[in-house]
């Protein structure tokens, strides 16, 4: 596939209210679309991306040149079939691929940096709903997302219940656990400990906190995998050598792999965006937003829901999906649930998985 064309953008006509009490004026939302919108505008599907994703769900990334992060799922004849559906994927606010975030210019003409207001998942969804309004799409055929994308899908269903007929949430949760928050804090501290972070004011300085961001990515990436998957892929195999060096080079294949993941990530992601987006995920608690009872978040919802988990996912384990399913049952919502077997941990939703393809295709309809 040819490199992606310049991304589409909408500038929101009204200031965006934020959960933190502030509002953002002139918000830009960058997005991509795939497939034609029907005359009645009833075939639109919003695909929400995860923490390190972006709007390039099914087209080559303009920075890395790599295929879209869910190209195996979205496209002509694929489970989310763009011959039938109009797929929209937006870069979340706080992101770094065209939507308003910490690298964007503030009203004073300087980058927001750490002056950017702290945002929430619900704020991200408000921006996505405003995008839908700008595109003239009143009701989605479906909203779909995995991981943080699943949080957005659930948040949209809870806060804008009339906007989606179907809600597909994969490998996700209704609130971040203490363990989730702890891993994110390690990553944030790694970024902020890098001298090149410069209290977030590194834009235009010629230096950016690549080392800290790389470590943050390495730590997070471990949580996306499973012990069995790591053992099967790497074991204790050495990297390009016959014996240990008795030093601190990457002796083991798994060390080399993590360093590669960290280094590549810094080429396409902004460190301050990483701070803001992980903070938004940590603040996520749907029950807290709705009086402390998760069922209240979905009270009266007419949407159909499908929750999918993976048995090797220890970041958002099956118990988290069951918790959402029980709340949906208590609210009287139409919900289906499946736990799939996969060796690859949390990242299983991004990888080849025929059973997941069948679930997605069947539910999207």
WOWO-V637785 format. One record per backbone hydrogen bond with DSSP energy under -1.0 kcal/mol. CO is the residue of the C=O (numbers start at 1). NH is the residue of the N-H. Records with the same first field share a line. If there is no record, write none. Layout:
# WOWO-V637785
CO=NH / NH
This chain:
# WOWO-V637785
8=31
10=29
16=24
18=21
22=18
24=16
27=12
28=100
29=10
30=91
31=8
32=89
34=87
38=41
43=86
44=141 / 142
45=88
46=144
50=53
55=57
56=69
57=70
61=65
66=61
68=71
70=73 / 74
73=80
75=78 / 82
80=75
81=84 / 85
86=45
87=34
88=47
89=32
92=95
100=94
101=104
102=113
104=112
106=109
110=106
112=115
113=116
120=124
121=125
122=126
123=127
124=128
125=129
126=130
127=131
128=132
129=133
130=134
131=135
132=137
133=136
140=165
142=46
143=168
144=48
145=170
146=149
147=151
148=152
149=153
150=154
151=155
152=156
153=157
154=158
155=159
156=160
160=163
163=140
165=304
166=143
167=306
168=145
169=308
170=147
174=286
177=181
178=182
179=183
180=184
181=185
182=186
183=187
184=188
185=189
186=190
187=191
188=192
189=193
191=194
194=197
197=200
198=201
202=205
208=210
209=213
210=214
211=215
212=216
213=217
214=218
215=219
216=220
217=221
218=222
222=225
224=347
226=230
227=231
228=232
229=233
230=234 / 235
234=237
237=253
249=251
251=239
252=256
253=257
254=258
255=259
256=260
257=261
258=262
259=263
260=264
261=265
262=266
265=268 / 269
270=274
271=275
272=276
273=277
274=278
275=279
276=280
277=281
278=282
279=283
284=176
285=289
287=290 / 292
293=296
294=297
295=298
298=301
304=167
305=336
306=169
307=338
308=171
309=340
310=313
317=320
318=322
319=323
320=324
321=325
322=326
323=327
324=328
325=329
326=330
327=331
328=333
329=332
334=305
336=307
338=309
340=311
345=348
346=349
347=350
353=357
354=358
355=359
356=360
357=361
358=362
359=363
360=364
361=365
